[in-house]
Amino acid sequence: MNQSFEYSPAPESRAIVNLATSYGLFIDGKFAQGQDGAPFKTIDPATEEVLAEVWGAGPKDVNRAVTAARKAYNQTWRKTSGRERGKYLYRIARIIQERSRELAVLESLDNGKPIRESRDVDIPLVAAHFFYHAGWADKLDYVGLGSSPSAYGVAAQVIPWNFPLLMLAWKVAPALAAGNTVVLKPAETTPLSALWFAEICQQAELPNGVVNIITGDGATGAALVSHPDVDKVAFTGSTEVGRQIAISIAGTKKSLTLELGGKAANIVFDDAPIDQAVEGIVNGIFFNQGHVCCAGSRLLVQESIADAVIDSLKRRLSTLRLGDPLDKNTDIGAINSAPQLAKIVELAKSGELDGANKWQAPCQIPEKGYWFAPTVFTNVTQSHRIAREEIFGPVLSTLTFRTPSEAVEKANNTPFGLSAGIWTEKGSRILQIASQLKAGVIWANTFNRFDPASPFGGFKESGYGREGGRQGMLGYLRPRGK
């Protein structure tokens, strides 16, 4: 007799997050009303409920933030020893750990991702990045730029909405460790955790002006990037916006790091353990609702095992639970915004029109909020839009190959070059295939594993520069005298 077990709801409490009705800008160590610009609302994508009103910074506000960062750099931070800077970073890391539960709930409310991911992946990694870079602050002579390398000065940082607090940590931690001051703009749809990080900076007694956080839309980001007193620009987001940023600062002395889109291939060979590979496939594309730049959105499976892999994958997806992001049982949360949901729906329709076969996991879609069921396309060809364009959602395109050389050719047939995955029992095959793939990050028999000591970044239209590790520190330093 078959038995099925239902999971009782296990909601995390919202009561531990005490949200203000409105938030100003964090400039020179204080929260203040904007001088120009206009307020906007940030909403819970799972319920469409307004969470708070946030100020959208205008050009005057951007200038105030950059001026504060410059003053702090000249008068305080550049004169602070590496050992002391490390103490501040260590203090921030400890506060993040102490407040991890409320930060996880806040991130899931504002972003829509499952609380299990915020709690078990995002926030621990955020703290780990600050701990790791705290250790670099007094060891800059060993980065690889010779003795006594210098900071750039004021770093302008623009981050996306898919990992709001983690992307902040990826950028703020190395910038501060290197001796730069920061003006950071979070994504318009997920500003709250960055504003709470501002409170953590106050709690850690970080000197005023070392970190400034201004909220707003693309116009705010453009004003920040183009400000003449910015020395370093770091951006994570779409390839289209990254290209515009590169054009806007061309001819200036600004240093630039770009971490852009991806269309990663997850390659499964016929000797791979299918159950393990399926778990990696699920983690590769359905983690964070597919809102991952390095997501394994193209599954390349060897033809002889394609049917077995797809059947097993469909069975596994049928067990995933879609729903309330604050329920600890939830696997698939809400899509971050209505525009992003519309993009996913449009690209999924294009897959059907192009002749691919669409399969969606059976699940009940809530009446409110932005949702998209886990989706697998088979019978996909290289010419289909779903195989070429970044969907940034829970949509997997499946292609087959017969030989290793064909797998490499198909994997590299993309303008992106951020990540890839290889599944096989043969270590020699892993090394052989990895050496031929044009991707900045390659996982072997796993996917979406991150460590602050390991550099992350891509090639081609996936950007340039690295974040994390010694290589990530290089992006915030220059040789002495330059």
ZIQUIGI-V398383 format. One record per residue. RES is the residue in one letter. PHI is phi in degrees with one decimal (999 if undefined). Layout:
res=RES phi=PHI
res=RES phi=PHI
This chain:
res=M phi=999
res=N phi=-78.1
res=Q phi=-121.5
res=S phi=-121.7
res=F phi=-117.8
res=E phi=-94.9
res=Y phi=-88.6
res=S phi=-70.7
res=P phi=-57.0
res=A phi=-133.1
res=P phi=-74.6
res=E phi=-76.4
res=S phi=-74.9
res=R phi=-79.8
res=A phi=-64.8
res=I phi=-78.0
res=V phi=-106.5
res=N phi=-100.1
res=L phi=-84.2
res=A phi=-78.6
res=T phi=-73.7
res=S phi=-148.1
res=Y phi=-132.1
res=G phi=-94.7
res=L phi=-96.0
res=F phi=-104.1
res=I phi=-131.5
res=D phi=56.4
res=G phi=83.8
res=K phi=-136.5
res=F phi=-86.3
res=A phi=-148.7
res=Q phi=-65.8
res=G phi=-70.2
res=Q phi=-90.9
res=D phi=-141.9
res=G phi=81.7
res=A phi=-158.4
res=P phi=-76.3
res=F phi=-143.2
res=K phi=-107.8
res=T phi=-107.8
res=I phi=-122.5
res=D phi=-81.5
res=P phi=-67.6
res=A phi=-83.2
res=T phi=-128.0
res=E phi=64.3
res=E phi=-82.4
res=V phi=-71.5
res=L phi=-91.4
res=A phi=-168.1
res=E phi=-101.1
res=V phi=-126.6
res=W phi=-85.4
res=G phi=-90.2
res=A phi=-68.4
res=G phi=-100.3
res=P phi=-57.2
res=K phi=-64.9
res=D phi=-66.1
res=V phi=-59.5
res=N phi=-64.0
res=R phi=-60.6
res=A phi=-67.5
res=V phi=-65.9
res=T phi=-61.8
res=A phi=-64.5
res=A phi=-65.9
res=R phi=-64.4
res=K phi=-62.3
res=A phi=-65.1
res=Y phi=-64.8
res=N phi=-68.8
res=Q phi=-95.2
res=T phi=-128.8
res=W phi=-68.9
res=R phi=-68.2
res=K phi=-92.8
res=T phi=-83.0
res=S phi=-65.8
res=G phi=-58.8
res=R phi=-62.5
res=E phi=-69.7
res=R phi=-60.2
res=G phi=-60.5
res=K phi=-63.6
res=Y phi=-63.6
res=L phi=-64.5
res=Y phi=-64.1
res=R phi=-64.6
res=I phi=-60.7
res=A phi=-60.5
res=R phi=-66.5
res=I phi=-65.5
res=I phi=-59.9
res=Q phi=-62.9
res=E phi=-64.9
res=R phi=-104.4
res=S phi=-61.0
res=R phi=-66.6
res=E phi=-68.9
res=L phi=-65.4
res=A phi=-63.9
res=V phi=-64.1
res=L phi=-59.3
res=E phi=-64.0
res=S phi=-68.9
res=L phi=-63.7
res=D phi=-81.3
res=N phi=-100.6
res=G phi=100.2
res=K phi=-77.6
res=P phi=-60.7
res=I phi=-62.3
res=R phi=-60.1
res=E phi=-73.1
res=S phi=-60.7
res=R phi=-73.0
res=D phi=-99.2
res=V phi=-118.3
res=D phi=-60.2
res=I phi=-66.0
res=P phi=-58.7
res=L phi=-69.2
res=V phi=-58.4
res=A phi=-62.0
res=A phi=-62.0
res=H phi=-66.5
res=F phi=-70.9
res=F phi=-60.7
res=Y phi=-60.5
res=H phi=-75.0
res=A phi=-59.7
res=G phi=-71.0
res=W phi=-80.8
res=A phi=-57.0
res=D phi=-106.0
res=K phi=-127.9
res=L phi=-66.0
res=D phi=-63.8
res=Y phi=-104.6
res=V phi=-68.9
res=G phi=124.2
res=L phi=-111.2
res=G phi=87.8
res=S phi=-77.1
res=S phi=51.2
res=P phi=-65.3
res=S phi=-116.2
res=A phi=-71.3
res=Y phi=-73.9
res=G phi=134.8
res=V phi=-98.6
res=A phi=-104.4
res=A phi=-96.9
res=Q phi=-127.5
res=V phi=-123.4
res=I phi=-120.0
res=P phi=-92.5
res=W phi=-97.9
res=N phi=-78.2
res=F phi=-134.9
res=P phi=-56.6
res=L phi=-78.5
res=L phi=-67.0
res=M phi=-65.3
res=L phi=-61.5
res=A phi=-63.1
res=W phi=-56.6
res=K phi=-100.7
res=V phi=-69.0
res=A phi=-59.6
res=P phi=-68.1
res=A phi=-62.7
res=L phi=-69.8
res=A phi=-60.6
res=A phi=-78.0
res=G phi=104.5
res=N phi=-84.5
res=T phi=-102.5
res=V phi=-132.2
res=V phi=-121.6
res=L phi=-115.5
res=K phi=-117.9
res=P phi=-76.0
res=A phi=-65.6
res=E phi=-61.6
res=T phi=-86.9
res=T phi=-138.5
res=P phi=-89.3
res=L phi=-69.1
res=S phi=-67.5
res=A phi=-67.6
res=L phi=-69.2
res=W phi=-70.5
res=F phi=-63.9
res=A phi=-59.5
res=E phi=-63.3
res=I phi=-65.4
res=C phi=-61.1
res=Q phi=-64.5
res=Q phi=-61.8
res=A phi=-80.0
res=E phi=59.5
res=L phi=-62.1
res=P phi=-53.8
res=N phi=-56.4
res=G phi=88.0
res=V phi=-67.9
res=V phi=-122.5
res=N phi=-126.3
res=I phi=-126.2
res=I phi=-120.3
res=T phi=-103.2
res=G phi=157.5
res=D phi=-98.0
res=G phi=-61.9
res=A phi=-65.5
res=T phi=-64.4
res=G phi=-61.8
res=A phi=-63.9
res=A phi=-64.9
res=L phi=-68.2
res=V phi=-62.1
res=S phi=-87.1
res=H phi=-61.2
res=P phi=-67.9
res=D phi=-99.3
res=V phi=-92.8
res=D phi=-102.1
res=K phi=-136.7
res=V phi=-121.1
res=A phi=-129.1
res=F phi=-135.5
res=T phi=-123.5
res=G phi=168.2
res=S phi=-75.1
res=T phi=-62.8
res=E phi=-60.6
res=V phi=-68.4
res=G phi=-59.2
res=R phi=-64.4
res=Q phi=-63.9
res=I phi=-65.1
res=A phi=-59.7
res=I phi=-67.9
res=S phi=-66.6
res=I phi=-103.0
res=A phi=-59.9
res=G phi=88.5
res=T phi=-97.5
res=K phi=-94.8
res=K phi=-71.1
res=S phi=-84.5
res=L phi=-137.4
res=T phi=-122.1
res=L phi=-125.7
res=E phi=-122.8
res=L phi=-115.2
res=G phi=-76.1
res=G phi=-154.4
res=K phi=-148.0
res=A phi=-67.8
res=A phi=-97.0
res=N phi=-108.1
res=I phi=-99.8
res=V phi=-115.4
res=F phi=-89.3
res=D phi=-70.2
res=D phi=-99.5
res=A phi=-73.7
res=P phi=-68.1
res=I phi=-61.9
res=D phi=-61.6
res=Q phi=-66.4
res=A phi=-63.1
res=V phi=-62.1
res=E phi=-61.3
res=G phi=-67.6
res=I phi=-64.1
res=V phi=-61.9
res=N phi=-65.5
res=G phi=-68.8
res=I phi=-117.6
res=F phi=-100.9
res=F phi=-62.1
res=N phi=57.3
res=Q phi=58.6
res=G phi=78.1
res=H phi=-81.0
res=V phi=-139.7
res=C phi=-64.1
res=C phi=-99.1
res=A phi=-57.4
res=G phi=-81.4
res=S phi=-81.6
res=R phi=-117.0
res=L phi=-95.5
res=L phi=-106.9
res=V phi=-120.0
res=Q phi=-61.2
res=E phi=-55.7
res=S phi=-67.3
res=I phi=-117.1
res=A phi=-58.6
res=D phi=-63.1
res=A phi=-65.3
res=V phi=-65.8
res=I phi=-65.3
res=D phi=-61.4
res=S phi=-65.3
res=L phi=-63.3
res=K phi=-63.9
res=R phi=-61.8
res=R phi=-67.0
res=L phi=-66.5
res=S phi=-68.1
res=T phi=-95.3
res=L phi=-70.4
res=R phi=-108.2
res=L phi=-104.8
res=G phi=160.3
res=D phi=-47.9
res=P phi=-60.8
res=L phi=-86.4
res=D phi=-82.6
res=K phi=-65.9
res=N phi=-89.0
res=T phi=-73.6
res=D phi=-100.8
res=I phi=-120.4
res=G phi=-92.9
res=A phi=-90.1
res=I phi=-68.7
res=N phi=-64.3
res=S phi=-155.7
res=A phi=-63.0
res=P phi=-61.3
res=Q phi=-69.0
res=L phi=-62.5
res=A phi=-61.5
res=K phi=-65.4
res=I phi=-63.5
res=V phi=-61.2
res=E phi=-64.7
res=L phi=-71.1
res=A phi=-64.1
res=K phi=-63.7
res=S phi=-64.3
res=G phi=-63.3
res=E phi=-65.7
res=L phi=-65.5
res=D phi=-78.8
res=G phi=105.2
res=A phi=-76.6
res=N phi=-94.9
res=K phi=-101.5
res=W phi=-132.2
res=Q phi=-122.1
res=A phi=-63.6
res=P phi=-71.5
res=C phi=-157.1
res=Q phi=-88.0
res=I phi=-89.4
res=P phi=-58.5
res=E phi=-70.1
res=K phi=-110.3
res=G phi=95.8
res=Y phi=-115.9
res=W phi=-137.9
res=F phi=-149.2
res=A phi=-69.2
res=P phi=-54.0
res=T phi=-129.7
res=V phi=-124.5
res=F phi=-107.2
res=T phi=-114.5
res=N phi=59.2
res=V phi=-92.4
res=T phi=-116.1
res=Q phi=-61.9
res=S phi=-82.6
res=H phi=-67.9
res=R phi=-59.1
res=I phi=-67.6
res=A phi=-94.1
res=R phi=-112.8
res=E phi=-100.3
res=E phi=-74.6
res=I phi=-86.4
res=F phi=57.3
res=G phi=-159.4
res=P phi=-79.6
res=V phi=-129.5
res=L phi=-111.4
res=S phi=-103.5
res=T phi=-110.5
res=L phi=-126.7
res=T phi=-118.3
res=F phi=-145.7
res=R phi=-107.0
res=T phi=-122.2
res=P phi=-57.4
res=S phi=-64.7
res=E phi=-67.6
res=A phi=-62.4
res=V phi=-63.6
res=E phi=-61.9
res=K phi=-70.1
res=A phi=-62.8
res=N phi=-84.2
res=N phi=-82.6
res=T phi=-158.1
res=P phi=-73.8
res=F phi=-93.5
res=G phi=-159.5
res=L phi=-94.5
res=S phi=-151.8
res=A phi=-163.4
res=G phi=-132.7
res=I phi=-129.8
res=W phi=-123.2
res=T phi=-166.1
res=E phi=-84.6
res=K phi=-94.2
res=G phi=-62.5
res=S phi=-64.1
res=R phi=-68.0
res=I phi=-57.0
res=L phi=-65.2
res=Q phi=-65.1
res=I phi=-70.0
res=A phi=-59.5
res=S phi=-67.8
res=Q phi=-101.7
res=L phi=-80.4
res=K phi=-95.4
res=A phi=-145.6
res=G phi=-74.7
res=V phi=-129.3
res=I phi=-128.4
res=W phi=-100.5
res=A phi=-117.4
res=N phi=55.0
res=T phi=-165.8
res=F phi=-161.1
res=N phi=57.2
res=R phi=-106.5
res=F phi=-129.2
res=D phi=-148.7
res=P phi=-62.1
res=A phi=-83.9
res=S phi=-105.9
res=P phi=-69.1
res=F phi=-130.7
res=G phi=166.7
res=G phi=-132.5
res=F phi=-124.7
res=K phi=51.7
res=E phi=-79.7
res=S phi=-90.7
res=G phi=104.3
res=Y phi=-151.6
res=G phi=92.4
res=R phi=-130.5
res=E phi=-126.5
res=G phi=95.6
res=G phi=69.2
res=R phi=-61.2
res=Q phi=-63.3
res=G phi=-68.5
res=M phi=-64.7
res=L phi=-58.9
res=G phi=-71.3
res=Y phi=-116.7
res=L phi=-134.6
res=R phi=-136.5
res=P phi=-58.5
res=R phi=-55.6
res=G phi=88.8
res=K phi=-111.3
